[in-house]
Amino acid sequence: MKPNPYEPTAPPAPTRRDVLVRVSQTALAAATVGAGAAFFHDRRSVAASAATVPDWRVQAPGDSLRCSVARGADPAANARRAVLSLGGMERFVKKGETVLVKPNVGWDRLAEQGANTDPLVVAELVRLCLAAGAGKVVVADISCNDPRRCFDRSGIRARAQEAGAEVLDGKALKLVAASLPGSAEGLEVIEPLLFAQKVINVPVAKHHSLSRATVGMKNWYGVLGKGRNRLHQGIDRTIAELGAIFRPTLTVVDATRVLLANGPQGGSLSDVKAVNAVAAGLDPVLCDAWGGAQLGLSPRDLGFLAEAERRGLGKSDLSLVRELGKG
């Protein structure tokens, strides 16, 4: 078995001198650059020259591939039908490729609470990638709450591993320097993002207290390291900026359960509506517009969609969405 290229070696226990040196270095850095936004957990960064973020898109002309929606009681079947309507995973993933599946695993919540991507959707995408010939599928995200609890309690770790994926939470992920423009300049990204030949963005559609909705483009916050909190300033602009930086192979929007209020973290089941739908498409703007519509929001209600359209990232015209109906 090949060694896991992403799994960091456990460091030796720090000595008292190590601790004092680290404290001194931290204080010096704070005095030099000012107080930064506190990050959620202690993380290790990998020293590296800034890498260029790849473009993972597959050229597929035609409005029929912009966004398709499958409905029904089975989240896995919905994901499968939505992807099949685009030509099947074989159209996007080739034999031997490494695929990163990027769900939203931000919160220490159960699947029923609608704060994270449904684990059955994630697992089905892993299976589809492997069936298409992928050599490896990695499921990864940097959570807001404790990473291990988020991946365990959401059900995503267990389901994705059962399906054959390597699962990396924030405790296991390495961060690397990347060349990011705009508001994200200077931020690090998760290492698997740069190693993957294909990337599937798998957000959950839900309410957000600042942007009103969080769907696919906002989901890219989860690949960023320390300092990402600053992107909540001018959030409509920064969401569109991330949409221009990260160009996924596919966007698959989970609307099995939609958190209608008190997002992004939620907590109360009274805020959750069962929509039982999954959308998949190549137009991230249209996929986000559809996700917002599940919260009763029109494209005009979401400032980041106008920003994204202005940048030529896609269209928010909901008439372009293809409804597949119930399975």
Phi, psi and omega per residue, in radians:
M1 nan 2.304 3.121
K2 -1.220 2.519 3.098
P3 -1.148 2.567 3.126
N4 -1.177 1.990 -3.077
P5 -1.248 -0.231 -3.083
Y6 -1.802 -0.244 -3.047
E7 -1.416 1.999 -3.120
P8 -1.245 2.614 3.061
T9 -1.307 2.343 -3.131
A10 -1.100 2.242 -3.120
P11 -1.312 2.724 3.059
P12 -1.173 2.717 3.119
A13 -1.076 2.296 -3.093
P14 -1.199 2.509 3.021
T15 -1.426 2.987 3.116
R16 -1.067 -0.669 3.123
R17 -1.120 -0.718 3.097
D18 -0.998 -0.779 -3.122
V19 -1.077 -0.781 -3.123
L20 -1.126 -0.683 3.122
V21 -1.123 -0.745 -3.133
R22 -1.124 -0.715 3.105
V23 -1.075 -0.745 3.138
S24 -1.127 -0.733 3.125
Q25 -1.119 -0.692 3.132
T26 -1.108 -0.758 -3.135
A27 -1.120 -0.713 3.133
L28 -1.124 -0.740 3.132
A29 -1.113 -0.696 3.138
A30 -1.123 -0.673 -3.141
A31 -1.209 -0.493 -3.080
T32 -1.418 -0.810 -3.023
V33 -1.862 -0.062 -3.132
G34 1.544 2.952 -3.103
A35 -1.273 2.116 3.086
G36 -1.644 2.976 3.092
A37 -1.160 2.352 3.134
A38 -1.166 2.359 3.122
F39 -1.607 2.849 -2.960
F40 -1.273 -0.667 -3.037
H41 -2.548 2.743 3.085
D42 -1.192 2.164 -3.074
R43 -2.292 2.739 3.046
R44 -1.757 2.400 3.084
S45 -1.895 2.566 3.126
V46 -1.706 2.122 3.126
A47 -1.196 2.138 -3.124
A48 -2.806 2.712 3.033
S49 -1.219 2.634 -3.067
A50 -1.081 2.197 -3.129
A51 -1.671 2.691 3.070
T52 -1.478 2.333 3.113
V53 -1.296 2.193 -3.132
P54 -1.196 2.885 2.962
D55 -1.831 1.990 -3.011
W56 -1.679 0.148 -3.078
R57 -1.203 2.644 3.016
V58 -1.959 2.202 -3.103
Q59 -1.183 2.141 -3.140
A60 -2.631 1.536 -3.073
P61 -1.172 2.668 3.068
G62 2.049 2.350 -3.123
D63 -1.151 -0.341 -3.103
S64 -1.137 -0.318 -3.121
L65 -1.752 0.109 -3.095
R66 -1.164 -0.874 -3.101
C67 -2.917 2.163 3.083
S68 -2.130 2.514 -3.066
V69 -2.147 2.232 3.056
A70 -1.980 2.431 -3.099
R71 -2.175 2.618 3.116
G72 2.734 3.030 -3.045
A73 -1.358 -0.265 -3.072
D74 -1.814 1.890 -3.111
P75 -1.045 -0.675 -3.140
A76 -1.134 -0.752 3.120
A77 -1.117 -0.659 3.100
N78 -1.090 -0.786 3.120
A79 -1.086 -0.747 -3.118
R80 -1.106 -0.803 -3.122
R81 -1.164 -0.687 -3.135
A82 -1.113 -0.753 3.122
V83 -1.208 -0.697 3.131
L84 -1.052 -0.623 -3.134
S85 -1.136 -0.332 3.113
L86 -1.601 0.003 -3.125
G87 2.020 0.024 3.138
G88 1.500 2.754 -3.105
M89 -1.096 -0.448 3.134
E90 -1.072 -0.390 3.109
R91 -1.240 -0.402 -2.995
F92 -1.989 -0.526 -3.080
V93 -1.999 2.249 -3.114
K94 -1.881 2.846 -3.071
K95 -0.989 2.280 3.064
G96 1.498 -0.123 -3.090
E97 -1.287 2.632 2.998
T98 -1.625 2.258 -3.093
V99 -2.061 2.295 2.991
L100 -1.734 2.135 3.012
V101 -1.784 2.085 -3.015
K102 -1.980 1.578 3.065
P103 -1.472 3.078 2.946
N104 -1.645 1.940 3.101
V105 -2.197 0.816 -2.994
G106 -1.345 -0.371 -2.852
W107 -2.297 2.618 3.099
D108 -1.400 1.303 -3.049
R109 -2.410 2.694 3.014
L110 -1.341 2.781 3.125
A111 -0.996 -0.637 -3.083
E112 -1.123 -0.311 -3.089
Q113 -1.530 -0.107 2.972
G114 1.260 0.236 -3.110
A115 -1.547 -0.357 -3.120
N116 -2.132 2.860 3.069
T117 -1.092 2.462 -3.135
D118 -1.086 2.263 -3.092
P119 -1.102 -0.489 3.131
L120 -1.228 -0.576 3.068
V121 -1.182 -0.794 3.134
V122 -1.044 -0.836 -3.104
A123 -1.083 -0.689 -3.136
E124 -1.147 -0.678 3.099
L125 -1.135 -0.653 3.062
V126 -1.052 -0.826 -3.140
R127 -1.073 -0.735 -3.140
L128 -1.105 -0.711 3.124
C129 -1.114 -0.793 -3.136
L130 -1.155 -0.679 3.108
A131 -1.140 -0.515 3.111
A132 -1.350 -0.151 3.089
G133 1.945 0.085 3.133
A134 -0.955 2.388 3.105
G135 -1.334 -0.470 -3.108
K136 -2.781 2.456 3.047
V137 -2.169 2.192 3.117
V138 -1.955 2.297 3.032
V139 -1.912 2.133 -3.032
A140 -2.602 2.648 3.059
D141 -2.914 2.650 2.980
I142 -1.755 1.990 -3.047
S143 -1.421 2.841 3.036
C144 -1.524 -0.783 3.034
N145 -1.473 -3.069 -3.132
D146 -0.925 2.159 -3.018
P147 -1.023 -0.798 -3.079
R148 -1.144 -0.716 3.117
R149 -1.146 -0.697 3.135
C150 -1.064 -0.839 -3.111
F151 -1.213 -0.586 -3.123
D152 -1.366 -0.877 -3.027
R153 -1.224 -0.547 3.104
S154 -1.212 -0.355 -3.065
G155 1.525 -0.050 -3.042
I156 -1.243 -0.693 -3.140
R157 -1.042 -0.918 -3.068
A158 -1.093 -0.821 -3.091
R159 -1.148 -0.741 -3.118
A160 -1.186 -0.696 3.106
Q161 -1.155 -0.713 3.090
E162 -1.039 -0.589 -3.126
A163 -1.374 -0.217 3.083
G164 1.954 0.186 -3.116
A165 -1.554 2.735 2.885
E166 -1.576 2.171 -3.069
V167 -1.878 2.177 3.140
L168 -2.144 1.954 3.026
D169 -1.544 -3.106 -3.063
G170 -1.111 -0.357 3.100
K171 -1.302 -0.464 -3.073
A172 -1.749 -0.287 -3.047
L173 -1.341 2.501 2.947
K174 -1.681 2.635 3.070
L175 -1.943 2.471 -3.125
V176 -2.295 2.674 3.096
A177 -1.232 2.440 3.119
A178 -2.435 2.664 3.116
S179 -1.483 1.728 -3.096
L180 -2.045 2.259 3.129
P181 -1.506 3.026 3.002
G182 1.138 -2.507 -3.057
S183 -1.126 -0.404 -3.113
A184 -1.518 0.030 -3.103
E185 -0.983 2.318 3.115
G186 1.578 -0.186 3.126
L187 -1.424 2.602 3.058
E188 -1.602 2.828 3.120
V189 -2.186 2.836 3.104
I190 -1.211 2.418 -3.034
E191 -1.040 -0.721 -3.122
P192 -1.008 -0.443 3.132
L193 -1.032 -0.632 -3.073
L194 -1.537 -0.303 3.126
F195 -1.573 -0.367 -3.034
A196 -1.293 2.446 3.010
Q197 -1.448 -0.471 3.096
K198 -2.381 2.574 -3.135
V199 -2.313 2.262 3.088
I200 -1.988 2.064 3.128
N201 -1.554 2.118 -3.024
V202 -2.194 1.287 3.137
P203 -1.388 2.885 2.897
V204 -1.800 2.439 3.086
A205 -1.428 2.163 -3.110
K206 -2.803 2.953 3.108
H207 -1.230 2.578 3.009
H208 -2.372 2.359 -3.019
S209 -1.175 -0.408 -3.126
L210 -1.754 -0.823 -3.065
S211 -1.694 0.013 -3.120
R212 1.317 -0.638 3.064
A213 -2.510 2.566 2.977
T214 -2.188 2.219 -3.114
V215 -2.361 -2.074 -2.997
G216 -1.420 -0.903 -3.079
M217 -1.145 -0.627 3.078
K218 -1.186 -0.448 -3.122
N219 -1.122 -0.300 3.119
W220 -1.202 -0.269 3.037
Y221 -0.945 -0.545 -3.056
G222 -1.302 -0.048 3.042
V223 -1.790 0.007 -3.049
L224 -1.762 2.607 -3.113
G225 -1.639 -2.632 -3.028
K226 -0.977 2.339 3.109
G227 1.759 -0.044 -3.074
R228 -1.157 -0.346 -3.139
N229 -1.039 -0.455 -3.140
R230 -1.120 -0.338 -3.127
L231 -1.259 -0.165 3.078
H232 -1.319 -0.181 3.009
Q233 -1.422 2.219 -3.072
G234 1.076 0.875 -2.903
I235 -1.106 -0.590 3.129
D236 -1.092 -0.735 3.127
R237 -1.166 -0.783 -3.062
T238 -1.211 -0.584 3.066
I239 -1.078 -0.786 3.122
A240 -1.134 -0.638 3.091
E241 -1.069 -0.746 3.116
L242 -1.143 -0.630 3.086
G243 -1.102 -0.507 3.103
A244 -1.401 -0.480 -3.126
I245 -1.392 -0.810 -3.023
F246 -1.835 1.939 -3.056
R247 -1.985 1.638 -3.003
P248 -1.294 2.835 3.018
T249 -1.172 -0.780 3.126
L250 -2.479 2.610 2.892
T251 -1.999 2.205 3.104
V252 -2.138 1.970 -3.053
V253 -1.698 2.106 3.092
D254 -1.531 2.056 3.025
A255 -2.201 0.673 3.053
T256 -1.080 -0.901 3.020
R257 -2.227 2.284 -3.078
V258 -1.989 2.139 3.082
L259 -1.400 1.932 -3.000
L260 -1.539 -0.325 -3.082
A261 -2.656 2.824 3.086
N262 1.054 0.554 3.046
G263 -1.531 2.878 0.224
P264 -1.541 -0.150 -3.018
Q265 -1.520 -0.664 3.141
G266 1.057 -2.684 -3.135
G267 2.601 -0.682 -3.105
S268 -1.590 2.284 3.100
L269 -1.147 -0.365 3.119
S270 -1.195 -0.296 3.111
D271 -1.568 -0.015 -3.015
V272 -1.876 2.328 3.087
K273 -2.024 2.327 3.069
A274 -1.403 1.927 3.106
V275 -1.758 -0.561 3.066
N276 0.980 0.940 3.129
A277 -2.498 2.653 3.040
V278 -2.374 2.323 3.087
A279 -1.958 2.546 3.062
A280 -2.413 2.460 -3.137
G281 -2.985 3.050 3.138
L282 -1.804 -0.118 3.123
D283 -1.811 1.793 -3.082
P284 -1.147 -0.488 3.128
V285 -1.243 -0.788 3.120
L286 -1.139 -0.698 3.093
C287 -1.074 -0.698 3.099
D288 -1.186 -0.674 3.107
A289 -1.090 -0.731 3.093
W290 -1.117 -0.734 3.105
G291 -1.052 -0.743 3.095
G292 -1.109 -0.608 3.131
A293 -1.106 -0.447 3.122
Q294 -1.245 -0.242 3.041
L295 -1.748 0.129 -3.116
G296 1.413 0.335 -3.101
L297 -1.855 2.375 3.060
S298 -1.519 2.846 3.084
P299 -0.955 -0.548 3.138
R300 -1.190 -0.358 -3.139
D301 -1.383 -0.225 -3.010
L302 -2.015 1.814 -3.065
G303 -1.064 -0.538 -3.109
F304 -1.205 -0.418 3.090
L305 -1.198 -0.744 3.092
A306 -1.089 -0.719 3.098
E307 -1.074 -0.746 -3.113
A308 -1.181 -0.720 3.106
E309 -1.116 -0.688 3.128
R310 -1.061 -0.533 3.125
R311 -1.509 0.014 3.111
G312 1.315 0.487 -3.070
L313 -1.510 -0.190 -3.125
G314 2.761 -2.955 -3.112
K315 -2.148 2.534 3.133
S316 -1.824 0.225 -3.117
D317 -1.248 1.853 -3.053
L318 -1.162 -0.262 3.088
S319 -1.192 -0.252 3.122
L320 -1.449 -0.169 3.140
V321 -1.266 2.335 -3.137
R322 -1.749 2.026 3.122
E323 -1.550 2.146 3.132
L324 -1.614 -0.239 -3.136
G325 1.416 -2.991 -3.103
K326 -1.471 2.508 3.138
G327 -1.496 nan nan
